[in-house]
Amino acid sequence: MEESANEHGTIHALIEQFEKQSLPLLHELKERINKGKTLSNSDIQFMTQVMLDAQWNKQLIDRHPEWQEICAEVIHLYDKIADKTLEHKMKS
């Protein structure tokens, strides 16, 4: 029972971090990159950390399908930002 309560607390903390920190910043980076701006080193570090966190917590998220949509949104935004960044690099 305690393991389940710990897992429940962990997943809620993870989702709260995604909703309040990761998603808003990813949306901001997507908007910036869509305007032709480049990512800073700290932006790239942030994106790397988001993906590492997602990979690290994948098993936890897999056990909680109710949270998979928000995690999928994070990964989708990451992919869009990375694709657009690569597109900009190839043009220059």
C-alpha positions in Angstrom: 0.0 0.0 0.0 2.8 2.4 0.9 4.6 1.7 -2.4 1.4 2.6 -4.3 1.0 5.8 -2.2 4.6 6.7 -3.0 4.1 6.1 -6.7 0.9 8.1 -6.6 2.8 11.1 -5.1 5.7 10.7 -7.5 3.4 10.7 -10.6 1.6 13.7 -9.4 4.8 15.6 -8.7 6.1 14.7 -12.2 2.9 15.7 -13.9 2.8 19.0 -11.9 6.3 19.7 -13.0 5.4 19.0 -16.6 2.3 21.2 -16.5 3.8 24.1 -14.7 7.4 24.2 -15.9 8.1 21.9 -18.9 5.1 22.5 -21.1 5.0 26.3 -20.8 8.7 26.5 -21.6 8.4 24.0 -24.5 5.6 26.1 -25.9 7.7 29.2 -25.6 10.7 27.5 -27.3 8.4 26.3 -30.1 7.1 29.8 -30.6 10.6 31.3 -30.6 11.9 28.7 -33.1 8.9 29.1 -35.3 9.8 32.8 -35.6 13.3 31.8 -36.9 15.2 32.4 -33.6 17.8 29.9 -32.4 18.0 28.0 -29.2 20.5 29.0 -26.6 22.8 26.4 -24.8 20.5 26.6 -21.8 17.5 25.9 -24.0 19.2 22.8 -25.4 20.2 21.7 -21.9 16.6 22.1 -20.8 15.3 20.0 -23.8 17.9 17.3 -23.1 16.8 17.2 -19.4 13.1 17.0 -20.4 13.8 13.9 -22.6 16.0 12.3 -20.0 13.3 12.8 -17.4 10.7 11.3 -19.8 12.9 8.3 -20.5 13.7 7.8 -16.8 10.0 8.0 -15.8 8.6 6.0 -18.8 7.8 2.9 -16.8 5.9 4.9 -14.2 3.9 6.7 -16.9 3.2 3.4 -18.6 1.5 2.2 -15.5 -0.7 5.3 -15.4 -2.4 5.7 -18.8 -4.4 8.7 -17.5 -1.2 10.7 -17.6 0.1 9.5 -21.0 -1.5 12.3 -23.0 0.4 15.1 -21.2 3.6 13.1 -21.6 2.9 12.6 -25.3 2.4 16.3 -25.6 5.8 17.0 -24.1 7.5 14.5 -26.5 5.5 16.0 -29.5 6.6 19.5 -28.7 10.2 18.3 -28.2 10.1 16.7 -31.7 8.6 19.8 -33.3 11.2 22.1 -31.8 14.1 19.7 -32.7 12.8 19.4 -36.3 12.4 23.1 -36.8 15.9 23.7 -35.2 17.4 21.2 -37.7 15.5 22.9 -40.5 17.0 26.2 -39.6 20.5 24.8 -39.3 20.3 23.2 -42.8 19.2 26.5 -44.3 22.1 28.4 -42.9 
